[in-house]
Amino acid sequence: MALWLKTGEQVTLVRYWEFERYSGQKHHSRSFANPAQALEVIDRLLAEAGVDRSDVRAIFGTPGLPHSDGAWDGADDLNAHTRAHLFGAMLAETDRYFEGDMIGLALDGGPDTVLGKPGLKSPLYAGAVSRKGDARLFSVSSPAPLWSAARHLTGMEEGSLMALGSASRTAYMGSVEDAPSVIAMQDYKAAYEWVQRLHATLSGLDSSAKGTGHTGFDPQFSASENRIAMLMKIIQRVSEAQVCRTVRGILESEGMDPAKTTLAMGGGFALNCRSNSHVMRTFGFADFQALPAVNDGGISLGYGLMYFKARMERFQFSMQSSGHGSLASVETASAPVRTDVILEDLAKGPIVWMEGRAEIGPRALGHRSLLADPRQDTMKDRLNQIKRRQWWRPVAPVILADQVREWFSDADRSPFMLRTFTLRPEKAARVPAISHLDRSARIQTLTREEAPLLYDLLQAFHASTGVPMLCNTSLNDKGEPIINVLEEALIFARRRGLPAVYVDGRRHAVVADAVRDTTVLSERSIAPLFRSAPAEIARLRAEVNPHGLDRNTLAMRQFLPAFEGVDITVRTSAERLRRYAARLARNGVQAWSLMQ
């Protein structure tokens, strides 16, 4: 949920609330039971910003609430979800949008199906060309469904798959058929089957296929991990090729000079830092632009910016900082500690760092972070142990913006950690904790405006060690959203044996729990407001799903034309659908793979 302030032509993002950080549900996907429940949460969150609902002039992007304004809704046939991703990226810096040339791409896994279900042949993904604010939209393909298929087949999330693909050295040596392009829902079947065939081929390889089927299993990984790594190397390569083909076609048809053009990226696929950087290196765009919440967590930003674009001929907005969430604490009694004390803590191990308002988006950007010394190779292992992640997961660095080119080749701005650069060979040995096997690293370049206290700490660390960066990973436990407030951070630190929590430069000493890692974090402060009353849930289920069909069966009815007309309130129809879905599940078939 976004709170905006409009003053003349100036638009300011006052606050941004990602529901998962308040509900405790990672990738929060639970809807409200009714408008009354939604309004209760809205009122509570607005109160944090000192605003009453009566002060709000317009509500947009959420049909069903009082005073909803549909000015953001488009006249073209692209779904609102995709348009929100597209214009969220393109309008993140309005000076570039209204004053120069821009190419925008919204590449996501799939659209929202609440505001309107797309047809099987309806375009799902959007591109745009804008010349001084005169934008033309068109459909494009997205490689994201290939990653979704890999997630289903391997049981691993996309971020883990991406990391494993670059961590293991093994590579497939056989030929690979051309991958399908996904433009509409009818293309999902071909995409799923392409990944499924590739997965089956690789699953049949063992260590004896070295030199014929693959380059040799990396001994640091299991056989299964080596096979998944081979799969993801191929999908990464195919993804980059598909995006480059789209971009090349736009540049050629429009006669645009990439050196004078901004590339704006929106949608979950824009979290693929390697692809973003590959496209930027291939074409040499003048700038890369995206929101820090580039995934679905940033949809409310896109809706807001679309609204202002629809209502105003021109407006001014700049996403200068990611820090628009909640404050960690209002406690200011203690004085900030000296920088040398923080450096002493860092020399001993990781610390919890909280500064200003929480960053928005899925990446730690210096507001809710775990920081550590990148010169110690053991720090990567320690951070992965703290977060209960696989040992091979990489750790990203935060680096002084004016030092990035000294340490990384082909480096540029990356304020929201959406680019990957390569460590210079002579520097890699000095920062082993943040370097992948190929010396690449996912970078956040930091300026004083983003997080002044962290900027000063980096400067002090640089002066003390000659290294202008720190390990920076998100402050959250496995399966949980990023921590919001001090109370949650103190519990986390006690469970993980971390000695100190820093909040706006003030040190909170932590004594480790006697029994660590056995309890979950305490419930987040307003989590109960996101839970519907049991009686209300029971009533809704009895009304729309009285025979208790599971999520996969309901999805099959939602998306497959053959089942759209099935009345699931009738027991015989519901049971027939349930049996069919169970048969598909036994055969390992995903409902979305049947679309054609």
C-alpha positions in Angstrom: 0.0 0.0 0.0 1.4 3.4 -1.0 0.6 6.8 0.4 1.2 9.7 -1.9 1.3 13.5 -1.5 0.6 15.6 -4.5 1.6 19.3 -4.3 1.1 21.0 -7.7 3.2 19.0 -10.2 5.3 17.4 -7.5 4.4 13.9 -6.4 6.1 12.4 -3.3 5.9 8.9 -2.0 5.2 9.5 1.7 5.1 5.9 2.9 5.1 2.4 1.5 3.7 -0.7 3.4 4.6 -4.2 2.2 2.0 -6.3 3.9 4.3 -9.3 4.4 6.4 -7.3 6.9 3.3 -6.7 9.0 1.5 -10.1 8.6 4.7 -12.2 8.8 3.5 -14.1 5.7 6.4 -14.2 3.2 5.2 -13.3 -0.3 1.9 -12.3 1.4 -0.8 -13.6 -0.9 -3.9 -13.8 1.4 -6.8 -11.5 0.4 -9.0 -9.7 2.9 -12.3 -11.3 3.6 -14.2 -8.1 3.0 -13.8 -4.3 2.6 -14.3 -3.8 6.4 -11.3 -5.9 7.2 -9.2 -4.1 4.5 -10.3 -0.7 5.9 -9.3 -1.7 9.4 -5.8 -2.5 8.2 -5.6 0.7 6.1 -6.6 2.8 9.1 -4.0 1.2 11.3 -1.2 1.7 8.8 -2.3 5.3 7.9 -2.1 6.1 11.6 1.6 5.2 11.5 2.0 8.1 9.1 -0.1 10.5 11.1 -2.9 10.4 8.5 -6.6 9.8 8.8 -8.6 8.2 6.0 -10.7 11.4 5.9 -7.5 13.2 4.7 -7.2 10.9 1.7 -8.4 12.4 -1.6 -8.4 9.3 -3.8 -8.0 5.5 -3.6 -6.8 3.7 -6.7 -5.8 0.3 -7.8 -8.2 -1.4 -5.4 -11.8 -1.7 -6.7 -14.3 -2.2 -4.0 -13.1 0.4 -1.5 -15.0 3.6 -1.0 -14.0 6.5 -3.3 -12.0 4.2 -5.6 -10.8 6.0 -8.7 -10.3 4.1 -12.0 -8.2 6.7 -13.7 -5.3 4.3 -13.8 -7.1 1.7 -15.9 -5.9 1.6 -19.5 -7.7 1.6 -22.8 -5.5 -1.0 -24.4 -5.8 -4.8 -24.0 -2.8 -5.2 -21.7 -3.8 -6.3 -18.2 -3.5 -3.8 -15.3 -0.9 -5.8 -13.5 1.5 -5.7 -16.4 0.9 -2.0 -17.0 1.6 -1.3 -13.3 5.0 -3.1 -13.7 5.7 -1.2 -16.9 4.8 2.3 -15.8 6.3 1.8 -12.3 9.6 1.3 -13.9 9.3 4.0 -16.6 8.0 6.7 -14.2 10.5 5.9 -11.4 12.4 8.9 -12.7 10.1 11.3 -14.5 12.8 13.6 -15.8 14.2 10.8 -17.9 10.7 9.8 -19.0 9.5 13.2 -20.0 12.8 14.6 -21.3 14.5 11.7 -23.2 14.1 8.4 -25.0 13.2 5.3 -23.1 12.5 1.6 -23.7 10.4 -0.1 -21.0 9.9 -3.9 -20.5 7.5 -5.5 -18.0 8.6 -9.2 -17.8 6.8 -11.2 -15.1 5.8 -14.8 -14.5 2.1 -14.2 -14.9 -0.6 -11.5 -14.5 -3.0 -10.8 -11.7 -6.3 -12.7 -12.3 -8.5 -10.8 -9.8 -8.9 -7.5 -11.6 -9.6 -9.4 -14.8 -8.8 -12.9 -16.1 -6.9 -12.7 -19.4 -7.9 -14.9 -22.3 -5.6 -17.7 -23.4 -4.5 -15.6 -26.4 -4.4 -12.2 -24.6 -0.9 -10.6 -24.4 0.6 -10.9 -20.9 3.8 -8.9 -21.0 4.4 -5.4 -22.2 7.1 -3.3 -23.9 7.0 0.4 -24.5 8.9 3.1 -26.4 8.7 6.6 -25.0 10.0 9.7 -26.7 9.8 12.6 -24.3 6.7 11.2 -22.6 4.9 10.1 -25.7 4.6 6.3 -25.1 3.6 3.5 -27.4 2.8 0.1 -25.8 3.1 -3.3 -27.4 3.2 -7.0 -26.3 6.5 -8.8 -25.8 7.6 -12.3 -24.7 8.9 -13.1 -21.2 11.4 -15.8 -20.2 10.0 -15.8 -16.6 7.7 -18.8 -17.2 10.7 -20.9 -17.9 11.9 -20.1 -14.4 8.5 -20.8 -13.0 8.5 -24.3 -14.7 12.0 -24.9 -13.2 10.7 -24.0 -9.8 7.8 -26.5 -10.1 10.1 -29.3 -11.3 12.9 -28.8 -8.8 11.1 -27.5 -5.8 13.5 -24.6 -5.4 12.7 -20.9 -5.6 14.0 -18.8 -8.5 16.6 -17.0 -6.4 18.1 -20.3 -5.2 18.1 -21.7 -8.7 19.9 -18.6 -10.1 22.5 -18.9 -7.4 23.1 -22.6 -7.9 23.4 -22.2 -11.6 26.4 -19.9 -11.1 27.9 -21.7 -8.1 28.5 -25.1 -9.7 31.1 -25.4 -12.4 29.4 -28.2 -14.3 27.9 -27.5 -17.7 25.9 -29.5 -20.1 27.7 -30.5 -23.4 24.7 -31.7 -25.4 22.6 -29.8 -27.9 19.5 -27.9 -26.7 16.4 -27.3 -28.8 15.2 -23.8 -29.3 13.1 -22.6 -26.4 9.6 -21.3 -27.0 8.6 -17.7 -26.6 5.9 -17.0 -24.1 3.6 -14.2 -25.1 0.2 -15.4 -23.9 -1.2 -18.0 -21.5 -1.6 -20.5 -24.4 2.2 -20.6 -24.6 2.7 -21.8 -21.1 2.3 -25.4 -22.1 5.1 -25.3 -24.6 7.4 -23.5 -22.1 6.6 -26.1 -19.4 7.2 -29.0 -21.7 10.5 -27.6 -23.0 11.8 -27.3 -19.4 10.4 -30.7 -18.5 12.2 -32.4 -21.4 15.4 -30.7 -20.6 15.1 -31.6 -16.9 14.4 -35.2 -17.8 17.4 -35.4 -20.1 19.7 -33.9 -17.4 18.2 -36.1 -14.7 19.4 -39.2 -16.7 23.1 -38.1 -16.5 25.5 -39.3 -13.9 29.2 -38.8 -13.2 30.1 -41.4 -15.9 28.9 -39.0 -18.6 31.8 -36.6 -18.1 33.3 -35.5 -21.4 30.2 -36.6 -23.4 27.1 -35.3 -21.6 28.7 -32.7 -19.3 32.0 -31.2 -18.3 32.2 -33.1 -15.1 30.3 -33.0 -11.8 31.5 -30.3 -9.4 32.6 -32.4 -6.3 31.4 -29.7 -3.9 27.8 -30.4 -4.9 25.6 -33.4 -4.9 24.7 -35.2 -8.2 21.2 -33.6 -8.0 22.6 -30.1 -7.4 24.9 -30.6 -10.4 22.1 -31.5 -12.6 20.0 -28.5 -11.5 22.9 -26.2 -12.0 23.3 -27.5 -15.6 19.6 -26.8 -16.2 19.8 -23.3 -14.8 22.8 -22.4 -16.8 20.9 -23.2 -19.9 17.7 -21.4 -18.8 19.8 -18.3 -17.8 21.5 -18.3 -21.3 18.2 -18.7 -23.1 16.6 -16.0 -21.0 19.4 -13.5 -21.8 19.1 -14.4 -25.5 15.3 -13.9 -25.5 15.5 -10.5 -23.8 18.3 -9.4 -26.1 16.2 -10.5 -29.1 13.3 -8.4 -27.9 15.5 -5.3 -27.2 17.3 -5.6 -30.6 14.0 -5.8 -32.4 12.8 -2.6 -30.7 16.0 -0.7 -31.3 16.0 -1.6 -35.0 12.4 -1.0 -35.7 12.4 2.4 -33.8 15.8 3.5 -35.0 16.9 4.3 -31.4 20.4 4.9 -30.2 20.9 2.9 -27.0 23.7 5.3 -25.9 21.0 8.0 -25.7 18.2 5.8 -24.3 17.2 4.6 -20.8 16.3 1.0 -20.3 13.5 0.6 -17.7 12.7 -2.8 -16.3 9.7 -4.0 -14.3 8.3 -7.3 -13.2 9.7 -10.2 -11.2 12.2 -11.2 -14.0 14.0 -7.8 -13.4 15.3 -9.4 -10.2 17.6 -11.4 -12.5 20.7 -9.2 -12.1 22.8 -11.2 -14.6 20.2 -10.7 -17.3 19.9 -7.0 -16.6 23.7 -6.6 -16.7 24.1 -8.7 -19.9 21.5 -6.5 -21.7 23.2 -3.3 -20.6 26.6 -4.6 -21.7 25.4 -5.9 -25.0 23.7 -2.7 -26.1 25.3 0.1 -24.0 22.2 1.9 -22.8 22.7 5.3 -21.2 20.9 4.3 -18.0 19.2 1.4 -16.2 16.1 2.3 -14.3 13.8 0.2 -12.0 12.0 0.4 -8.7 13.6 -1.2 -5.7 10.4 -3.2 -5.4 10.6 -4.4 -8.9 8.5 -7.6 -8.2 4.8 -7.8 -7.3 5.6 -6.2 -4.0 5.9 -2.9 -6.0 2.6 -3.1 -7.8 1.0 -0.3 -5.7 3.9 2.0 -6.8 3.0 1.3 -10.4 -0.7 1.8 -9.8 0.1 5.2 -8.2 2.4 6.4 -10.9 -0.2 5.3 -13.6 -2.8 7.3 -11.7 -0.8 10.5 -11.8 0.1 10.0 -15.4 -3.6 9.5 -16.3 -4.7 12.5 -14.2 -2.0 15.0 -15.0 -0.4 16.0 -18.3 3.0 16.1 -16.6 4.3 15.5 -13.1 7.6 15.2 -11.2 8.6 12.2 -9.2 12.0 10.6 -8.4 12.6 7.3 -6.5 15.7 8.7 -4.9 15.7 6.3 -2.0 14.3 2.9 -1.1 13.6 3.9 2.6 9.9 4.3 2.7 8.8 1.6 5.2 8.4 1.6 8.9 10.8 3.0 11.5 12.7 0.4 13.5 12.2 2.2 16.8 11.3 5.6 18.3 13.8 5.1 21.1 16.4 7.8 21.1 17.5 7.9 24.7 21.0 6.5 24.1 23.6 8.4 22.2 25.1 7.1 18.9 28.3 5.1 19.4 31.6 5.9 17.9 32.5 4.4 14.6 35.5 2.6 16.0 33.1 0.6 18.3 31.2 -0.6 15.2 34.4 -1.6 13.5 35.4 -3.6 16.5 32.1 -5.5 16.4 32.5 -6.1 12.7 36.0 -7.5 13.3 34.4 -10.2 15.5 31.6 -11.2 13.2 28.3 -10.1 11.6 26.1 -7.3 13.1 22.5 -6.3 12.7 22.1 -2.9 11.0 18.9 -0.9 11.0 18.8 2.6 9.7 15.9 5.0 9.0 12.8 3.6 7.4 12.8 0.1 6.1 13.8 -0.3 2.5 11.1 -1.5 0.1 11.5 -4.5 -2.1 13.1 -7.9 -1.5 16.7 -6.8 -1.3 18.6 -5.5 1.7 19.7 -1.9 0.9 21.3 -0.8 4.1 18.1 -0.2 6.1 17.4 -3.7 7.4 20.7 -5.6 6.9 23.1 -8.1 8.2 26.6 -6.6 7.7 30.0 -8.4 7.8 33.6 -8.1 6.9 34.1 -9.2 3.2 37.8 -9.9 3.7 37.1 -13.0 5.7 36.1 -16.0 3.6 34.3 -17.5 6.6 31.8 -14.6 6.7 29.9 -16.0 3.7 29.5 -19.3 5.5 28.6 -17.6 8.8 25.9 -15.4 7.1 24.4 -18.4 5.3 24.4 -20.4 8.6 22.6 -17.5 10.4 20.0 -17.3 7.6 19.7 -21.1 7.3 20.5 -21.0 3.6 22.5 -23.4 1.4 26.2 -23.0 1.8 26.7 -22.0 -1.8 24.3 -19.0 -1.7 26.3 -15.9 -2.6 26.5 -12.8 -0.4 26.1 -9.4 -2.0 28.3 -6.4 -1.2 27.3 -2.8 -0.5 30.1 -0.5 -1.8 30.7 3.3 -1.9 29.4 4.5 -5.2 32.5 6.4 -6.1 34.7 3.3 -5.6 32.7 0.7 -7.7 34.8 1.2 -10.9 38.0 0.8 -8.9 36.9 -2.7 -7.8 34.6 -4.0 -10.6 35.0 -4.0 -14.3 32.2 -2.6 -16.6 30.6 -1.2 -13.4 27.9 1.4 -13.1 25.2 2.7 -10.8 23.3 -0.1 -9.0 21.4 1.6 -6.1 18.8 -1.1 -5.7 21.0 -4.2 -6.1 19.7 -5.1 -9.6 23.0 -5.3 -11.5 25.9 -7.8 -11.5 29.5 -6.8 -12.1 32.8 -8.6 -12.2 35.6 -8.1 -9.6 38.9 -7.0 -11.1 41.3 -9.9 -10.9 43.8 -8.1 -8.7 41.0 -7.3 -6.2 39.2 -10.6 -5.9 41.5 -12.2 -3.3 40.9 -9.3 -0.9 37.1 -9.8 -0.7 36.5 -13.6 -0.9 33.2 -13.5 1.0 31.4 -11.6 -1.8 32.9 -13.2 -4.9 31.2 -15.9 -7.0 33.4 -18.5 -8.7 33.4 -16.3 -11.8 34.3 -13.2 -9.7 30.9 -11.8 -10.3 28.9 -10.1 -7.5 25.4 -8.6 -7.2 26.1 -5.0 -6.2 24.5 -2.2 -4.3 26.3 1.1 -4.9 25.7 3.4 -1.9 25.5 7.2 -1.8 25.1 9.3 1.3 21.5 10.1 0.4 20.4 6.5 0.7 21.7 5.6 4.1 24.1 8.3 5.6 25.1 6.3 8.7 26.0 3.3 6.6 27.8 5.5 4.2 29.9 6.9 7.0 30.6 3.4 8.3 31.8 2.3 4.8 34.1 5.3 4.6 35.6 4.5 8.0 36.0 0.8 7.0 37.6 1.9 3.8 40.0 4.2 5.7 40.9 1.4 8.2 41.2 -1.5 5.8 41.5 -0.2 2.2 38.3 -2.0 1.3 35.3 0.2 0.5 32.6 -2.4 0.9 30.9 -4.7 3.4 28.9 -7.9 3.0 25.2 -7.0 3.0 22.4 -9.5 3.2 18.8 -9.2 4.2 17.7 -9.3 7.8 15.4 -12.2 7.9 15.1 -15.8 9.0 14.4 -18.7 6.6 10.9 -18.5 5.2 10.2 -15.2 6.9 9.9 -11.6 5.5 12.5 -9.0 6.2 12.4 -7.8 9.8 10.6 -4.5 10.4 11.2 -3.2 13.9 13.7 -3.4 16.8 11.8 -5.9 18.9 11.9 -8.5 16.0 15.6 -7.8 15.4 16.6 -8.3 19.1 14.8 -11.7 19.1 16.5 -12.7 15.9 19.9 -11.7 17.2 19.4 -13.6 20.4 18.4 -16.8 18.5 21.4 -16.5 16.2 24.1 -15.5 18.8 24.7 -12.0 17.3 26.2 -9.6 19.8 24.8 -6.3 18.7 21.9 -4.7 17.0 22.5 -1.2 15.7 19.5 1.1 15.2 20.2 4.5 13.7 23.8 4.4 15.1 22.7 3.3 18.6 24.1 0.0 19.9 21.9 -2.5 21.6 23.9 -5.3 23.2 22.4 -8.8 22.9 22.8 -11.8 25.1 22.2 -15.0 23.2 19.3 -17.3 24.0 20.2 -20.4 26.0 18.4 -22.5 23.4 18.9 -21.1 19.9 17.1 -21.7 16.6 14.3 -23.6 18.1 11.5 -21.0 18.3 10.0 -18.8 15.7 10.0 -15.0 15.9 7.2 -13.5 18.0 4.1 -12.6 16.0 4.4 -9.2 14.2 2.6 -6.4 15.9 -0.5 -6.1 13.7 -0.5 -9.6 12.2 -3.9 -10.5 13.8 -5.5 -7.7 11.7 -4.6 -9.7 8.6 -6.4 -12.8 9.8 -10.1 -13.1 8.9 -12.5 -14.2 11.6 -13.0 -18.0 11.4 -16.7 -17.6 11.1 -16.3 -15.3 8.1 -13.9 -17.7 6.4 -16.2 -20.6 7.0 -19.1 -18.7 5.5 -17.1 -17.8 2.4 -15.9 -21.3 1.9 -19.4 -22.7 2.3 -20.6 -20.3 -0.3 -17.9 -20.6 -3.0 -16.1 -23.9 -2.3 -18.4 -26.0 -0.2 -16.7 -29.3 -1.0 -13.2 -28.3 -0.1 -11.3 -28.4 -3.4 -7.6 -27.7 -2.9 -5.7 -24.8 -4.5 -4.4 -26.8 -7.5 -7.8 -28.1 -8.4 -9.3 -24.5 -8.1 -6.5 -23.2 -10.3 -7.2 -25.9 -12.9 -10.8 -24.7 -13.0 -9.8 -21.1 -13.2 -7.4 -21.4 -16.1 -8.4 -24.3 -18.2 -11.2 -23.5 -20.6 -12.5 -27.1 -20.5 -13.4 -26.7 -16.8 -14.5 -23.1 -16.6 -18.2 -24.1 -16.6 -17.9 -26.7 -13.9 -20.2 -25.8 -11.0 -18.1 -26.7 -8.0 -21.0 -26.0 -5.6 -22.6 -29.2 -6.9 -21.0 -32.2 -5.2 -20.9 -34.6 -8.1 -19.2 -31.9 -10.3 -16.7 -31.1 -7.6 -15.8 -34.7 -7.0 -15.3 -35.3 -10.7 -13.0 -32.3 -10.9 -11.1 -33.5 -7.7 -10.5 -36.9 -9.2 -9.2 -35.5 -12.5 -6.8 -33.1 -10.6 -5.6 -36.0 -8.4 -4.8 -38.1 -11.5 -2.8 -35.2 -13.0 -0.9 -34.8 -9.7 0.0 -38.5 -9.6 1.4 -38.2 -13.1 3.4 -35.1 -12.1 1.4 -32.8 -14.5 0.9 -29.2 -13.5 -2.5 -27.8 -14.5 -0.9 -24.7 -16.2 1.1 -27.0 -18.5 -2.2 -28.1 -20.2 -3.0 -24.6 -21.5 -3.0 -24.5 -25.3 
